[in-house]
């Protein structure tokens, strides 16, 4: 069942604004503020399809553009600029559906900027969801990008593929372990950073997307 998508404009502290899309099924059980990755905006099929799948499970979503994507730039925003957009999007979501439990995060860059914002000053959300946390650059394993997560004092869900070139699974497991009970790791077998799977895996990208939506909805309801 498809739910109506409402276009929005979110004002930023800089005086500019960014576009957003609110998908809110009736009697939503949760609202996820959904940031996009560094390479594609909120209209990317993965973003749209996952938002639709979450809507089918009673989870509302607010997708939004980071300023660089709104301006059609290929260079991602500086962290301070991106984090300001995260805060504005969360505030907009809270105002739109004030009685619905609020979560935030996103795909890769979007999730990382959300966690940095939460670490600097709490966003007022119940938890964070990372859809492919970009733990390190491709070919350069490390955990520096996760150091700020020690300052995040809300539950976190990590959705990570076993073929993710930006997140060595052993390092992801170690990171989640260090975060203790705050972290839940859901491993997606055979998926890369974009959650694509090889044909020989016996699964389709669509099946993987449904797995992601199931994991997110179940975690939020718990």
N, C-alpha and C positions, 0 to 999 in steps of 0.2 A: 504494500500500500504506500503510494507516494504522498508525502505531506507537502503543504505549501511552503515555498521558500520566500522569505521577505528580505528584499534588498535594504541595506542600511548604509548610513555614512557615520563614521565615528570620528569625532573631533579629537585632535591631539594637542598636547601642551605647546607645540611649536606654532600653532595657529592654522595648520593644515588639517586635512582629514584623509581617512582611508575608507575604502569600500568594505562592506561586510555582508554576509548572508546568514540569516537566522532561519533555521528549520526547527519548528517546535511542534511535535506531535501532541495531541490532546493528553492532558494529565501526565506530562513528562515526569519520569522518575529521577532524572538528572539532566544537567546542562553542561556540555563540554565546550570550552572555548578553545578552538582548534586552529593553531598556527601552522602555516605551510613551511615547506623546506626552502633551501637557498636557491633551488633551480627552477621551481615552478610555483605558481600562485594558487589561490583558493579555488580557481576554476578547473584545475587539473583533474582529469577523470578519477584518479585515486582519491583525491580529497572529496569530490562530489559523491563517488560511490560509497566511500566509507561513511560519510555523513548520512546518506540515504539508508545504509544498512543499520546504523545506530538508531535512526528514526524508527525503523521497523521494530526495534527492540525497546522503544519507549524513551530513548535518550535524545534530547534536543541538542543541537549544535549551533554554535556561532563561529562561522569561518570568517577570517578577516585577512586583509592584505597588509603586509609590512610596507612601509613607505617606499623602499627601493623598488618593490614590485609594482606598486601603484604608479610609480614614475617610469616604469619600463626600463629600469636600470639593471644591469647584470651584476652589479657589485652590491653584495648584501650590506645592510645598514650596520653602523657601529653599534656595539652592544647597548649603549645608553639610549640610542634612538629606538632600537628594536624593543628594549625593555619598556620604554614609555608607551609604545604601541600595545604591548601585552597588557599593561595596566589599564589603558583606555578601553581595550576590548573586554577585559574582565569586568570593569565598571559598567560598561554598556550591557553586558549579559546579565549582571546582577540587577540592573534597573528594569530590564525587559521581563525577566522571570524571577521576581524577588523571593518567591517561596519554594524554588526548586534547588536542590543541592547542587553546588557549583564545583566543577572540576576544570582544570586547564592543562595545556600541554601542546603537543603537536608532532608533526612529522619532522624528524631530524633537527634542522636549524630552529624551527618553531618551538620544539620541545626544549631545546637547550636554552634559548632565550627566555622561555617561561621559567625554567628552573633558576636561571641567574636572577631574574626579577624577584622570584620568591625568596631566594637566599638573601638578597639585599634588603628586602622589606616584604613581609607577608602580604599576599594578594587577597586573602580572605576566602580561599578555596579549601575544599575538603581534601583534595589530593591532586597529584600531577600524573599525567600519562605521557610516556615517551614512546612514540611510534618510530622506532629505529633511532635510539640515542647515538649521536655521532661522537663516539668516545675518543677517536683519534683520526688524523688524516690517513688516507689509504696508503698502505705500505709502511706506516710509521706507528706501530703499536705503542700505546702509552695510556696513562689515566689522568693526565693533568686536567683535561677538560671536565673531569668529574669531581675535582677537589671541592668545588663550591657546594656539592650536594650534601656535604656534612652539615651545612648550615640550613638545609631544608628540613623543617620540622613537621611535615605532613606526609602521609603515605604516598608512595610512588610506585607506579606500575611501569615496568620496562617490557616492551614488546620487541624482541630481537630475533633476526633471522640467523641461521647457522652459517650462511654464506655472506654475511655482511662485511664488506671490506673496510668499513669505517668503525667496526666494533668487534674486535677479537673476542670470541665467546668466552674464553677462559678469563680474560680481563673483565668482561661484563659480569661474569659470575663472582669474581673476587670483589668487584665494586659493590654489587648487591649484597654480598655477605657482610662487607664492612658497614653497610648502612643498617644492618640488623632487621628488626621487625618492620621498619618503615618501608622496606623495599620488597616488591614482589616481581619475580622474573618469569615471563612467559616466553618460552623459546619456540620459534616457528621453524620447523624442520625444512631445510632446503631453500629457504627464502634469502634473497640478497637484501641490500640496503633499501631497494625500492619495493621489496616484498614480491619480486618476481620469482617464480620457480621454474626449473628446467622441465621440459616436456617429459623427460625420462623419470621424473619424480613421481609420475602417476597422479599428480594434482594439478589444478589450474590456478591461475592468479585469482580468479573469482572465488574459489574455495578458500584460498588463503585470506582474502578480504573478509569473508564470512567468519573465519576463525578469529581474526582480529576483533571484529565487532562483538562476537560472543564473549571473548575474554574481557574486553573493556566493560561491556554491560554487566557481566557477572561480578567483576571486581568492584564496580561502582555500587552495585546493590548490596555488596557485603560490607 
